Amino acid sequence: MQPLLIYNTLSHQKELFTPITPDHVGMYVCGPTVYGDGHLGHARPAITFDVVFRYLSHIGYKVRYVRNITDVGHLEHDADEGEDKIAKKARLEQLEPMEVAQYYTNRYHTAMDALNVLRPSIEPHASGHIIEQIELVQKILDAGFAYESNGSVYFDVRKYQEATGKYGCLSGRVIDEMLSTTRALDGQEEKHFTGDFALWKKAAPEHIMRWNSPWSVGFPGWHTECTAMGTKYLGETFDIHGGGMDLIFPHHESEIAQQTAVCGHGPCKYWMHNNMITINGQKMGKSLGNFITLDEFFTGSHKLLQQAYSPMTIRFFILQAHYRSTVDFSNEALQAAEKGYTRLMQAYKTLGSLQASKTSSVSVAEFRQQCYDAMNDDLNTPIVISHFFDIAKLINTVNDHKATLTQADIDELKGLFDVFLFEVLGLKNESTTDNTALIDGLMQMILEVRATAKANKDWATSDKIRDNLAAVGISVKDGKDGATWELK
């Protein structure tokens, strides 16, 4: 296996990745709450952990990747009071909650497919694991770290902290500070401490989604689901738990507390968190109302968008930044990503038409190791992309007859594209469609007509063909071996 360093949020440093079971990796990533269309903020964790999944598989691990669907228990404002986000949507649209969940789950899958995000190994739904969540709550009660109050069950944060000293180990939160900063919410009088979080909530009469439990007819807390499902499919301790940085507190901190209360330890060895997509410096999210859906990006229909952006432009835009850095949305940044992506795809096309020489005037041997070094350094995708810009420059230099490559070198470069750009980074050539052969054939015919015109010194026809193609975005370049074309 390739030696891999990943940044562990728990230790605040890069660590050598060593799975619990040799050759096998268990990875759990928090998925979407399906009450609305996916937006750019949803795309980032999906793409980030898709690359983790792809790279671990590429270097030889058998990966069980679990990404959940939250379809119950996630209340408004991530609080313990208020309406369930999906139930609220169902009430407003006069639908069954599961209709809402299924509709937006389907929409999420369609968007992820467009972004070339691989499906996880297992995609459990919170509503399908109520029994496991009830069992988990009972175990926490039996361990003495939870209490029942008016039919709801809350995790006793102060008692847990007194026993373990671990609350805040991931987020750095301090209980004494929480006492002075936690705002009062309706129903907080049920709690011993405002920082206690719900494991099970008694359903109000108007609450649509409800199940029988030993404590009340109600529904599980938001944090309970991931602990229950992670344990069910990956065991009491697994390798990687991932998600966005906005989940560190309270969600992931609460997961650690729940698992430690029952098992004496947290759920995983490595915590990985991607940073946020921002818009004007503020987190992009549904709760803030400043989001742009993925469909709006693909169609260009949002008022903030100057044009439509293809799925691969969005993926390239996200991968151009390291997953732990913030990415600020702007049309200029997306347009630059579009140009960069197009440049690499054009280089790949040019690579297929290069004429091999008997000797090489340049070396390509270092590129493969450079790409592995970047990926092994906490999955540094922007460095991998920078190496491909160097490769593109080399390909264009050879195409301009200013350097030479042997067939073995050309094959090596093709292999690099196939492995790192397409397999690991998950990019694909959007110009490669069912119509590609037809378009290539038509362009070849047009260029042959133009070549005949030039041979007959019919410069007017030759120039007219070139200018008309330029008007529709096709650039023609004359070279020693004939004319070539590319989309601008």
PECORKA-V416884 format. One line per field, one symbol per residue. phi: phi as a letter, one per 40 degrees, with the letter a starting at -180 (. if undefined). psi: psi as a letter, one per 30 degrees, with the letter a starting at -180 (. if undefined). Layout:
# PECORKA-V416884
phi=???
psi=???
This chain:
# PECORKA-V416884
phi=.ccbbbccdccfacbccbccbdgbbbbbbcccccbaccbccccccccdcccddcccccchccbbbbbcbcbagccdgfbcbhccccccccccbfbcdcccccdccccccccccccgcccccbbcbdccbcdccccccccccccgbaacafgbbbcccccccccbgbcgcccgcbdcccdcbcccbdgcccccadccbccabcccdccccabcacbacaaccdccccccccccbbgcbbcbbbiccccdbcccdcccccccccbgaccacbbbbccccbbfgbdcacccgbcbccccccbgccccccacbcdcccccdcccbcccbcbccaccccccccccccccccccccdcbcccbcbbcbbbccccccccdccccffccccdccccccccccccccccgbabbcccccccccccdccccccccgcaccccbccdccccccccccccccccccccfccccdcccccccccbgbcbbcbcchcbbacc
psi=kkkkkkkjeefhlkkkjjlekkfkkkkkkkaljiglkkaefeeeeeeefeeeeeeeeeggkjkjjkjljjglfjlkggaglakkeeeeeeeeghlkefeeeeefeeeeeeeeeeghkkklekikkefgheeeeeeeeeeeeefggllkjhflkkkjeeeeeeefgfkgfefgkkeeeeeffklklkffffkfkffklkekkkklefkejklklfeljblllefeeeeeeeeefflfkaekklalfffekfeeeeeeeeeeeefgllflekkkklalkljhgkkkleffgglkleeeeffgfkffkflkklefeeeeeeffkkfgllkkkleeeeeeeeeeeeeeeeeeeeefgkkklflkflkgefeeeeeeeeefihhieeeeeeefeeeeeeeeeefghgllkleeeeeeeeeeeeeeeeeefglljffjafgeeeeeeeeeeeeeeeeeeeeghieeeeeeeeeeeefggkkkkklegaklllk.
